[in-house]
């Protein structure tokens, strides 16, 4: 049997480079989720058979409890991350309009986390996974800043005015 994976149907939004042998470097934008039914190596590139995935399939019938907690936590974590990195919190109204995919598109996440988000059919579950991932990123940024500050001070401890 073949591995069944979920991805996003994509469309080419930009060709960034053309090579003499016909290859292209491209930028794509995901359009609709799909499941890979069969994957095979064609003569010149990987290919496969796919089937669309209904975005509502697998979604909770009553998403409110998870939605309010996961979405709120994910949006708060994203705002905190943006503020730590950029110095200014994002516009709250614009942030409230973002779904899990909209937030994830603005952050560099590990491939495993991106794949997990694509595989989840429930928006509340995606928001919960995203909130955890963003929390980890915030911790990483905080540790990086602490290390940079220690390096700047050359290991010295500053004791207040004596």
Protein Blocks (a to p, Z undefined) as FASTA:
>chain_A
ZZdddddddddfbdfbdcfkopacdddddfbdcddfbdcddfkbccdddddddfkgopaf
blmlmmmmmmmmmmmmmmmmmmmmnopacdfklmmmpcfklmmmmpccdfklmmmmmmpm
bfklmmmmmmmmmmmmmmmmmmmmmmmmmmmnnopacdddZZ
